[in-house]
Amino acid sequence: MNASDSAQPQSSRKPDPRWKFFAIFVLVGLLGLIPFTLQAVRDYRIARVYELAECEIVSHRMVENTTIYRWGGGRETEERSQHPEFTFKFRAGGREHVTTGLDNHDGVTTLFELWRIFDDGGKYPCWYDPDDPEKAVLLRRFEWKFYLGALIPGFFILVCGNLMRRALAGSHDYGKGAKCRGSRLRYRLVPVLSHRQLTGCLLLVIIVLAVALVGIWAAPWHAHTTQMLSPMFYVFGIGLAAEVFLAWHFIRAVKVAGIAEPEVEIDDEPLVPGQGTALSVLQPGPLRVRRYEVLLVCDEASSDASTPVKIMLIEQDDVEIRDAAAANARIFTATFTVPAAAKPSTRELQLIRTWGIRVRRQLDARTTLETDFPFRVREKDDDKHDGPCAD
């Protein structure tokens, strides 16, 4: 930790009463995790606690589930599914027990190939709960895909829990100043997301979405023409359109993924309104751009103008660096001053204000690479500022 970090003033404030609102969603998320927790306990007991016995199949039947989707204009779409249910008997603890079921999920997700081996009157191994023999299964199956549903309540807990924590915070949150020791000036700023990182994230999203589309296509919604207009049809269509859109942007991003990212360094961090500092931007090669720009920007997530402050620091046309040799890298230098009326960096529930250096490289008429390097602007005193970045 730098001395400037520990010495910066922290404006105390009362907890935001909206933490109670976010707490409700955290509670909803925790309630949503209950079915997954109960199933996890059952899976564990079936795998580790249930004891082996021999059972005889008494009978079986197909249990039908019907889901009706109602659309505008009185139109309805009906979706039907079936799952098997076996009645079987076995002896445990000196007594004969009769129960129904099939596996960990009572046959709801069991493939036909797995349960067709059981015939009425046949004898097969089964597993029962020694504490409650009426709970027994013919198959021990761990369905990992079931637990993917826990991501939904988990998302509520993660996001709303973080918002609740921030609402309860009693000091001004300037955000994090990501930096390390510089080689030309005191501090090297860390980019929010480099172009290569963005390309990698885009690829990850494409892969995840492709897996989701395969899973949707594998579902039986398209097996009958009466189900083609079910909600799954529209979900698949929207997902496929998104996949095509992302793939197109990924191809464009890959074409310029080899361009090296700039290194941005400043002499002071954090800064205060009215304070000036030195700036150094090192651009490795190879690179050929029509226009190279370096700007001082302040972004606000909640303002009408998302970037109310945008000050040009460096601009140069037709920049060319022929190779990756360190000796041929271009260094751009400047000094800048944070506006005297600047408002501090802020990360709150309804306002996120970020100061930073933006490096923009226009490769051609259609392609511009843009990378942001944030730094913190702290308050001069303990007064609160809720206006835009600068008056």
C-alpha positions in Angstrom: 0.0 0.0 0.0 1.3 3.5 -0.9 1.4 6.3 1.6 -0.9 8.3 -0.6 -3.5 5.6 -0.4 -3.6 5.4 3.4 -3.5 9.2 3.7 -6.4 9.9 1.5 -9.4 11.3 3.3 -12.5 9.1 3.7 -15.8 10.9 3.8 -18.1 9.3 6.3 -21.7 8.9 5.4 -24.7 7.1 6.8 -25.7 3.7 5.4 -28.1 3.9 2.5 -31.5 2.7 3.7 -32.0 0.9 0.4 -29.8 -2.0 1.8 -33.1 -3.4 3.1 -34.4 -3.6 -0.5 -31.3 -5.5 -1.6 -31.5 -7.7 1.5 -35.0 -8.9 0.3 -33.4 -10.1 -3.0 -30.6 -11.8 -1.1 -33.2 -13.6 1.0 -35.1 -14.6 -2.2 -31.9 -16.0 -3.6 -31.2 -18.0 -0.4 -34.7 -19.4 -0.6 -34.1 -20.3 -4.2 -31.1 -22.4 -3.2 -33.2 -24.5 -0.8 -34.2 -27.1 -3.5 -30.6 -27.5 -4.7 -29.4 -27.9 -1.1 -32.0 -30.5 -0.3 -31.1 -32.4 -3.5 -27.4 -32.1 -2.7 -28.1 -33.7 0.7 -30.1 -36.5 -1.0 -27.4 -37.1 -3.6 -24.8 -37.4 -0.8 -26.9 -39.8 1.3 -27.7 -42.0 -1.8 -24.0 -42.1 -2.7 -22.5 -42.6 0.8 -25.2 -43.7 3.3 -27.8 -45.8 1.4 -27.3 -49.5 1.8 -27.6 -52.2 -0.8 -30.5 -54.7 -1.0 -32.3 -56.9 -3.5 -35.7 -55.8 -4.7 -38.5 -57.1 -6.9 -40.3 -54.9 -9.3 -44.0 -55.0 -8.6 -45.2 -52.7 -11.4 -44.4 -49.5 -13.2 -46.3 -46.7 -14.9 -45.6 -43.5 -16.9 -46.5 -40.3 -15.1 -47.5 -37.6 -17.4 -46.8 -33.9 -16.9 -48.6 -31.2 -18.9 -47.5 -27.6 -19.1 -49.7 -25.0 -20.8 -48.3 -21.7 -22.1 -50.9 -18.9 -22.7 -50.1 -16.3 -25.2 -51.8 -13.1 -26.4 -55.1 -13.4 -28.2 -56.1 -16.5 -26.3 -53.6 -18.8 -28.0 -52.3 -21.7 -26.0 -49.3 -24.0 -26.4 -49.3 -27.3 -24.7 -46.1 -29.2 -23.8 -46.3 -32.7 -22.4 -43.6 -34.9 -20.9 -43.5 -38.3 -19.2 -41.3 -40.0 -16.7 -41.3 -43.5 -15.3 -42.3 -44.5 -11.8 -41.6 -48.0 -10.5 -43.2 -49.8 -7.5 -40.8 -52.3 -5.9 -40.4 -54.2 -2.7 -37.4 -55.3 -0.7 -36.5 -56.6 2.8 -34.5 -54.4 5.2 -34.2 -54.7 9.0 -36.2 -57.9 9.0 -39.3 -56.3 7.4 -40.6 -56.1 3.9 -40.9 -52.6 2.5 -42.8 -51.4 -0.6 -41.9 -48.0 -2.1 -42.0 -46.1 -5.4 -39.4 -44.2 -7.4 -36.4 -44.8 -9.7 -33.3 -42.7 -9.0 -32.0 -39.5 -7.3 -34.5 -37.4 -9.2 -37.5 -39.9 -9.2 -37.1 -40.6 -12.9 -37.8 -37.1 -14.1 -34.5 -36.8 -15.9 -33.8 -40.4 -16.6 -33.0 -41.5 -20.2 -35.0 -44.4 -21.6 -31.9 -46.4 -22.1 -31.3 -46.5 -18.4 -34.7 -47.6 -17.1 -35.8 -49.9 -19.9 -33.8 -52.8 -18.3 -36.3 -53.1 -15.4 -39.1 -55.6 -16.0 -42.1 -56.3 -13.8 -41.4 -59.3 -11.6 -37.7 -59.0 -12.1 -35.2 -58.9 -9.3 -32.5 -56.1 -9.2 -30.2 -54.4 -6.7 -31.6 -51.3 -5.0 -30.4 -48.9 -2.3 -32.3 -47.7 0.7 -31.9 -45.2 3.5 -31.2 -47.1 6.7 -32.9 -44.4 8.7 -36.0 -44.5 6.6 -36.2 -47.6 4.4 -39.3 -46.2 2.6 -36.8 -44.0 0.7 -35.1 -46.2 -1.9 -33.8 -46.0 -5.5 -33.2 -48.5 -8.3 -30.5 -46.3 -9.8 -27.9 -44.1 -8.2 -27.4 -41.1 -10.5 -25.8 -37.8 -9.9 -27.3 -35.3 -12.3 -24.8 -32.4 -12.5 -26.9 -30.4 -15.0 -29.6 -30.0 -12.4 -27.2 -27.8 -10.3 -26.8 -25.3 -13.1 -30.1 -23.9 -12.1 -28.5 -22.8 -8.8 -26.7 -20.1 -10.9 -29.9 -18.1 -11.0 -30.4 -17.6 -7.2 -26.7 -17.5 -6.9 -26.6 -14.5 -9.2 -29.2 -12.7 -7.0 -27.2 -13.4 -3.9 -23.9 -12.3 -5.5 -25.2 -9.1 -7.2 -27.6 -8.0 -4.5 -25.3 -9.0 -1.7 -22.6 -6.7 -3.2 -25.1 -3.9 -3.6 -26.2 -4.3 0.0 -22.6 -4.2 1.2 -22.0 -1.0 -0.7 -25.2 0.5 0.7 -24.1 -0.3 4.2 -20.6 1.1 3.7 -19.9 4.1 5.9 -17.2 5.8 3.8 -16.8 7.3 0.4 -16.0 4.6 -2.2 -13.4 5.9 -4.7 -13.2 2.5 -6.4 -9.9 0.6 -6.9 -6.8 2.3 -8.3 -5.2 -0.5 -10.3 -1.5 0.4 -10.7 2.0 -0.9 -10.4 5.5 0.6 -10.3 6.3 2.4 -13.6 9.6 2.5 -15.5 9.4 6.0 -16.9 7.2 7.7 -14.3 6.1 6.6 -10.8 2.9 4.7 -11.6 1.9 2.4 -14.5 -1.9 2.3 -14.9 -3.6 -1.1 -15.5 -6.2 -1.1 -18.3 -9.8 -1.9 -17.5 -9.8 -4.5 -20.3 -7.2 -4.8 -23.0 -8.2 -5.8 -26.6 -6.8 -9.3 -26.2 -8.7 -9.8 -22.9 -11.8 -8.5 -24.6 -11.3 -11.0 -27.5 -10.8 -13.8 -25.0 -13.9 -12.9 -23.1 -15.8 -12.7 -26.3 -14.6 -16.2 -27.2 -15.6 -17.5 -23.8 -19.2 -16.1 -24.2 -19.4 -17.6 -27.6 -18.4 -21.1 -26.3 -20.8 -20.9 -23.3 -23.7 -19.7 -25.6 -22.9 -22.5 -28.1 -23.1 -25.1 -25.3 -26.4 -23.6 -24.1 -27.8 -23.8 -27.7 -26.8 -27.5 -28.0 -28.5 -28.2 -24.7 -31.7 -26.4 -25.9 -31.6 -28.2 -29.2 -31.2 -31.5 -27.4 -34.4 -30.9 -25.4 -37.6 -32.6 -26.8 -39.4 -29.3 -27.6 -38.9 -29.7 -31.4 -39.8 -33.4 -31.5 -43.5 -32.6 -32.3 -44.8 -29.9 -34.6 -47.3 -28.8 -31.8 -44.4 -27.7 -29.7 -42.5 -25.6 -32.4 -44.1 -22.4 -31.1 -43.3 -23.1 -27.4 -41.1 -20.6 -25.5 -38.1 -22.8 -26.1 -38.4 -22.1 -29.8 -38.1 -18.4 -29.3 -35.3 -18.9 -26.7 -33.3 -20.9 -29.3 -34.0 -18.4 -32.1 -32.8 -15.4 -29.9 -29.8 -17.4 -28.7 -28.8 -18.3 -32.3 -29.1 -14.7 -33.5 -26.9 -13.6 -30.5 -24.3 -16.3 -31.4 -24.1 -15.1 -35.0 -23.8 -11.5 -33.9 -21.0 -12.3 -31.4 -19.2 -14.5 -33.9 -19.1 -11.7 -36.4 -17.6 -9.3 -33.9 -15.1 -12.0 -32.7 -13.8 -12.5 -36.3 -13.3 -8.7 -36.5 -11.5 -8.7 -33.1 -9.2 -11.5 -34.0 -7.9 -9.7 -37.1 -6.4 -7.0 -34.9 -5.6 -9.1 -31.8 -1.9 -9.0 -32.5 -1.7 -5.2 -32.0 0.3 -4.5 -28.8 -1.4 -2.5 -26.1 0.0 0.8 -25.0 1.7 1.3 -21.6 0.4 4.4 -19.7 2.2 5.9 -16.8 1.5 9.0 -14.6 3.6 10.6 -11.9 0.8 10.9 -9.2 -2.1 8.6 -8.1 -4.6 9.4 -6.7 -5.0 13.0 -7.8 -7.1 15.9 -6.5 -9.1 18.6 -8.3 -6.7 21.2 -9.7 -3.6 18.9 -9.4 -1.4 18.5 -12.4 0.9 15.5 -13.3 3.1 14.1 -16.0 1.9 11.5 -18.5 3.8 9.1 -20.6 2.4 6.7 -23.2 4.6 4.0 -24.7 3.2 2.3 -27.8 5.0 -0.8 -29.0 4.9 -2.0 -32.6 4.1 -3.1 -35.1 1.4 -0.6 -35.6 0.0 1.5 -38.4 -2.9 3.9 -37.7 -4.6 6.8 -39.3 -4.9 8.7 -36.1 -3.6 8.2 -32.6 -5.3 10.0 -29.7 -4.8 10.2 -25.9 -7.6 11.8 -23.9 -8.3 12.6 -20.3 -11.9 11.4 -19.7 -14.4 11.1 -16.9 -17.2 8.7 -17.4 -20.5 8.7 -15.4 -22.8 5.7 -15.6 -25.9 7.7 -14.4 -25.5 11.1 -16.2 -27.2 12.2 -19.4 -23.8 12.6 -21.0 -22.0 9.4 -20.3 -18.6 11.2 -20.8 -19.1 14.7 -19.5 -15.4 15.4 -19.5 -13.2 14.6 -22.5 -10.0 16.6 -22.9 -7.6 15.9 -25.8 -4.0 15.5 -24.5 -2.2 14.0 -27.5 -3.2 13.7 -31.1 -1.2 12.6 -34.1 -2.0 11.4 -37.6 -0.4 8.6 -39.6 1.5 6.8 -36.9 3.6 3.9 -38.1 5.8 1.5 -36.1 7.3 -1.1 -38.4 8.3 -3.8 -36.0 8.2 -5.0 -32.4 11.7 -3.9 -31.5 11.8 -2.1 -28.2 14.0 0.6 -29.7 11.4 1.5 -32.3 8.5 1.9 -29.8 7.0 5.4 -29.8 6.7 7.4 -26.6 4.2 10.2 -26.3 4.5 12.6 -23.3 2.3 15.3 -22.0 1.2 17.0 -18.7 -2.4 17.4 -17.7 -4.4 18.9 -14.9 -7.5 17.6 -13.3 -10.1 20.4 -13.6 -10.4 22.5 -10.5 -14.2 21.9 -10.4 -13.8 18.1 -10.9 -15.9 15.8 -8.7 -14.2 12.7 -7.2 -14.1 9.2 -8.4 -17.2 7.5 -7.0 -18.7 4.0 -6.9 -22.1 4.1 -5.4 -25.5 2.4 -6.0 -26.8 5.0 -8.5 -23.6 6.7 -9.5 -20.4 5.4 -10.9 -17.9 8.1 -11.8 -14.5 7.1 -13.3 -11.6 9.2 -14.3 -8.9 7.8 -16.6 -6.7 8.1 -19.6 -8.2 6.8 -22.9 -5.9 5.7 -25.8 -7.7 5.6 -29.1 -6.2 4.1 -32.2 -8.0 4.5 -35.5 -6.8 1.7 -37.8 -9.2 2.5 -40.7 -12.6 4.0 -41.4 -14.4 1.1 -39.7 -12.0 -0.1 -37.0 -11.0 1.9 -33.9 -9.3 0.3 -30.8 -10.0 2.0 -27.5 -8.5 1.2 -24.1 -9.2 2.9 -20.8 -6.6 3.3 -18.0 -8.5 4.5 -14.9 -7.0 6.4 -12.0 -8.6 7.9 -8.9 -9.5 11.5 -8.2 -10.2 12.0 -4.5 -11.9 14.8 -2.7 -9.9 17.8 -1.6 -11.8 17.9 1.7 -14.6 16.0 3.3 -17.4 17.7 1.4 -19.7 15.4 -0.7 -20.1 16.0 -4.4 -23.0 14.4 -6.2 -23.0 16.5 -9.4 -21.3 15.6 -12.8 -17.6 15.2 -13.2 -17.0 19.0 -13.6 -19.3 22.0 -13.3 
